[in-house]
Amino acid sequence: MKTPYKINAVFLLAKGNHEYYSFEDFTNDAKAFIKDVKKRNTICTIKASRSGMSRKFNFDRYNMLLNICYNQKFSFDPVAVGGCGMDMHWHLKYSTCEALLTKNEIEKHRINLLCSSGKIL
């Protein structure tokens, strides 16, 4: 993982109330998320918008982590991803991994490939 200083910078960019989710919770969830990505063991449900231009991903236990890394906000709600012409599930997981891991770790563990795997219910 990146240095604690760089990970803390990601944590501090998020807007909202830090009261219910500490930096220690964030780092513990980040380690567990990376471990689950490597084992291809992430679980989520997807709800598409009527237009199909956005999705809401509800992960088993990582909504707060993903919202902080991807949307820069503190929220346990499902993670909103907008756009079209891309694999939004992969994009969300890979963007989070980019925020947490160094480039060498991403290449070494083949995170690009692993982010496309996982259980979608």
N, C-alpha and C positions, 0 to 999 in steps of 0.2 A: 504494500500500500504506500501511498504518498506519505510524506512526513506529516506528523501531527499538526504542524503549523499550517500546511496547505489544506489539510482536511478541515481544520478549524475555520479557515477562510471560507470554504464552501458552506459550512454550517452557519456562519455569521451573515452571509449574504441573504439568507432566507428571512422573509418578513413574517411577523406574527409573534405569538406568545411562546416564549421558551419555558414557560412554567411547567408544562407536563412532559417535556421531552428534553433531556439534558444532552450535553456533548458526549458524555459517556454512553448514553443510550444510542446516540447516533453512531459512534464508532463500533459499538457491539453489533448493531444492526448491519453496519457496513461490512464487517468481517463475516457475519453469517450470510449476507446476501452474496458476497463474492464466493464463499464456499458452496452455496447452493447453485450458483451459476456454473461453477466448475464441475459440479456433479450432475448438472442438467436437471435440477430438482426444484425449480421455481414453479409456483402454482398461482394461476390468476383466472379471473373471469373478465370477459370483455362485453361492454355495452356500446354499440355503435349509435351515432346520432342519426336522425332521419335523413339528413343529406348525405351521410357517409363520409363527411369531411373531418370528423373527429371521433375519437374513441375514449372511453373511460375504462381504465384498467384497475381492477380491484385485486391486489395481490394478497396472498395468504397472511403475511405479516410485515410487509415492507412498504406500505403506502406512505408512511411519514418519511422514511428515508428517500423514496423516489420523488415525493413532492418537494423535498428540500433540494435534492440534486437537480431535478428537471424543471420544476416550476418556481423554485426559490420561495417557497412558502411553507409554513408549518401547518399541516393538515393531515388528519387520518382518513380523509375522504378519498374515494378512488382518484387515480391520477389521470388528468385530462391531457390528451395528446392530440394536436391538430395537424392537418396537412393531408396530402393525397399523393398517390404514386409511390408510396414507400411501405415497408413493413414496419408499422408503428410499434409493434411488440418488441421487435429487435432494436429499433431506434431508442426506445425508452431504456431498455436494459443496457445497451452499449453506451449511451450517453452517461448513464450513472457510473458504469465501470470506468469510463474515461475520466470522470471527476474524482474517482477514488484510487485508481491505479496509475502507475507510471507507464510510459510507452513500452519500456522493456518487458514489464510484466504482462501487458496486453498481448504482445507478440509471443512471449515465451509460453503462455498458457492458452494461446489461440482463442482469446476471448471473443473475437469477431465471430467465429464459428459457434462457440458455446452459447452466445446470446440468442441465437435463432432457435435454440432448443428450450424446452420447458413444457409444463402441462397447462393447457388452456381448457377450461371447463365451459 
